[in-house]
């Protein structure tokens, strides 16, 4: 039997392809299985991904400017700090609400619209 040998560059390329398929393959399968391309779902997925990126950037900037961070080791649980960090998750909810209410994400089928927006958010979160 012949042996299958790959060079170091070939192994790195194979590993890259494997990781990309594992990361983005399920989203592609869901996109195809739900026939979102029939409804123009790619535009909505890209718009939702852009909305996710913008809300995450906004959240990081606000958290970096408003929350204090201590470099000391603190074994105690700081409830106020955790509540402050979790309060900023409302920015994500506001962003998803804005995407849902936007005229740019209007599709004929409401189920396809929700799938497209959720798929765009999830795919951008995975990357």
Legacy VTK file of the C-alpha trace (Angstrom):
# vtk DataFile Version 3.0
C-alpha trace
ASCII
DATASET POLYDATA
POINTS 127 float
0.000 0.000 0.000
1.231 3.461 -0.822
1.689 5.968 1.948
0.047 9.339 1.902
2.626 11.978 2.792
2.094 15.695 3.115
4.707 18.348 3.579
4.604 20.709 6.545
2.910 23.358 4.412
0.415 20.810 3.149
-0.403 19.733 6.703
-0.879 23.350 7.766
-3.191 23.922 4.809
-5.139 20.726 5.570
-5.475 21.797 9.211
-6.727 25.242 8.130
-9.361 23.695 5.855
-10.413 21.271 8.606
-10.814 24.068 11.163
-12.750 26.276 8.753
-15.104 23.436 7.855
-15.704 22.646 11.519
-16.295 26.303 12.333
-18.426 27.439 9.390
-19.728 24.164 7.946
-22.778 23.890 10.224
-23.878 27.416 9.292
-23.580 26.608 5.593
-25.572 23.395 6.076
-28.296 25.272 7.977
-28.380 27.991 5.311
-28.858 25.376 2.593
-31.238 23.140 4.576
-33.635 25.981 5.391
-33.554 27.246 1.774
-32.676 30.751 2.902
-31.170 31.485 -0.503
-34.687 31.333 -1.969
-35.749 34.253 0.213
-32.627 36.401 -0.202
-31.346 35.384 3.200
-27.670 36.035 2.472
-28.205 39.796 2.531
-29.999 39.532 5.864
-27.282 37.238 7.285
-24.590 39.727 6.285
-26.584 42.631 7.704
-27.095 40.764 10.994
-23.377 39.952 11.118
-22.543 43.624 10.636
-25.004 44.535 13.391
-23.384 42.004 15.709
-19.950 43.432 14.954
-21.087 46.999 15.625
-22.844 46.155 18.897
-19.822 44.186 20.099
-17.469 47.049 19.239
-19.774 49.515 21.005
-19.984 47.265 24.038
-16.196 46.879 24.251
-15.594 50.632 23.972
-18.172 51.448 26.647
-16.903 48.703 28.968
-13.295 49.830 28.561
-14.131 53.432 29.344
-16.624 52.952 32.184
-15.537 49.863 34.113
-12.526 49.898 36.373
-10.187 46.948 36.358
-7.899 45.935 39.182
-4.716 43.989 38.531
-4.576 42.718 42.089
-5.615 39.163 42.782
-8.984 39.271 44.457
-10.264 35.956 45.764
-13.611 37.500 46.699
-16.520 37.663 44.304
-17.333 41.279 43.432
-21.079 41.379 42.842
-21.173 44.988 41.681
-18.528 44.373 39.006
-20.358 41.296 37.711
-23.671 43.165 37.614
-22.027 46.007 35.701
-20.554 43.607 33.152
-23.848 41.791 32.681
-25.747 45.054 32.318
-23.807 45.683 29.104
-25.433 42.601 27.594
-28.466 44.841 27.080
-26.516 46.411 24.208
-26.680 43.056 22.402
-30.434 42.868 22.971
-30.900 46.419 21.684
-28.784 45.568 18.627
-30.836 42.463 17.806
-34.044 44.449 18.303
-32.774 47.128 15.916
-31.898 44.493 13.323
-35.329 42.879 13.673
-37.092 46.217 13.227
-34.907 47.366 10.331
-36.354 47.741 6.852
-33.179 46.221 5.394
-33.995 42.838 6.885
-37.508 42.615 5.511
-38.266 39.252 3.924
-41.556 37.761 2.799
-41.275 34.812 5.163
-40.928 35.744 8.842
-39.426 32.367 9.709
-36.718 32.781 7.082
-36.043 36.269 8.417
-35.547 35.003 11.966
-33.356 32.141 10.762
-31.258 34.550 8.695
-30.764 37.016 11.532
-29.922 34.273 14.011
-27.564 32.622 11.545
-25.779 35.910 10.871
-25.326 36.581 14.575
-24.144 33.050 15.313
-21.720 32.910 12.395
-20.178 36.236 13.358
-19.955 35.132 16.969
-18.123 31.954 15.893
-15.519 33.834 13.921
LINES 1 128
127 0 1 2 3 4 5 6 7 8 9 10 11 12 13 14 15 16 17 18 19 20 21 22 23 24 25 26 27 28 29 30 31 32 33 34 35 36 37 38 39 40 41 42 43 44 45 46 47 48 49 50 51 52 53 54 55 56 57 58 59 60 61 62 63 64 65 66 67 68 69 70 71 72 73 74 75 76 77 78 79 80 81 82 83 84 85 86 87 88 89 90 91 92 93 94 95 96 97 98 99 100 101 102 103 104 105 106 107 108 109 110 111 112 113 114 115 116 117 118 119 120 121 122 123 124 125 126
